[in-house]
């Protein structure tokens, strides 16, 4: 194929439009193009009177690819992507994968596709049961600490926007995207620069990947929590698990630890077991909501209501004089702020969008960088305790019933309690309490957020809109610890233990976590040849 960069397409383009644009770039007749497809597509809204798509297009010709690409600076000959499973020998014992988020799911998938019949254990429930449990929490305020937004099939990303953007250039990202599409995700994620699946479609996709793992000889055990491991001579010999109060031992010499950023009891077990870990910087703050229509108008100008454009997003970051960074994270166009607690009497928020992104509000995390110096202790789990402290404050400030503390931006900037709402109605369920966020967040966070909002408004007019609302607390942006590993991705403390993904501090999103899981599986297979 020839891959052509920098192709401009109108908002109402079609297949013929793509071919004509590609032919023009290559300076050939349209009839010479056998096939054309989008490889990447993004919105170019720099000029509000000329919003259009910018694309990279793959085309197939009649054997003239190299000749033509040599004459066009924006074109190059490329091979179609193909993921080759690593060479391996049959493992002496079945590998165990802990956690069914994107990291664990793809680690198990690669192992299964390589004929190794992995055992995937998940402390939460299957995605259908989990969805029912989560909806019950959002409706009644009754939390299930086993099955919630953090724990269960698909991991925390299942109840999110399902974003597939990543900073990694690793070619394995294409493997992840292809598997998602093969298992039910929309085909457009193959080419959208800011692709997302949406929580509604992601649930079906992860379920299908689980079925694929099982069809290849793998095994998936729900409501099964890792409580320890057995070792000999510094090597793993078994995983110790608990299911419905029953302790079980699974003989294995390979454990992929893909536990996610909220498995706090597992962090403690690892620390108590002598697994080397370190404190890690992370971020905390709140969710901010605006009317999606206003975001569309700011980003798209006169094209704000075009049927060819999806709900507009944004990504903002500023550096403050106090040395802290403030940034938006996990922006959910046309989405909702959701209750994401996993421990009793602790309140946590997150953002979620369905595939259509058609809700009235836009929301994003508004986060402040937190350093180990803020933890107040040298204990490796001090960051976890800081999260818990602020989550407990938010729970109490909201009324002690999982209602969230909410404050209008105009009141937040003036440091006064909110007593009424404007045009933006908080989407958080089960409910909210109008109050002051200064009651549940420390000054170094709220003061930084205030300064950040003003600075961000200069980049995105309307960001400091007084009617926008803040919902606290957003505390689970990433793991507060890093589980140390060596060049073979194994724990520096225990051979055969592979810490990976977000929980281990080596990823930050669905794609990067999935890629890290693939790498861990590949390493196990590679070492089998030694």
Beta strands, then each sheet from edge to edge (+ up, - down):
strand 1: 2-9
strand 2: 35-44
strand 3: 52-60
strand 4: 75-77
strand 5: 96-98
strand 6: 119-121
strand 7: 219-221
strand 8: 224-232
strand 9: 235-243
strand 10: 246-251
strand 11: 255-257
strand 12: 277-279
strand 13: 282-291
strand 14: 317-319
strand 15: 325-332
strand 16: 336-339
strand 17: 349-352
strand 18: 361-370
strand 19: 404-408
strand 20: 432-434
strand 21: 469-474
strand 22: 481-483
strand 23: 497-499
sheet 1: 2+ 3- 1+ 4-
sheet 2: 7+ 6+ 5+ 11+ 23+
sheet 3: 8+ 9- 10+
sheet 4: 12+ 22-
sheet 5: 14+ 15- 18+ 13- 21+ 19- 20-
sheet 6: 16+ 17-
end
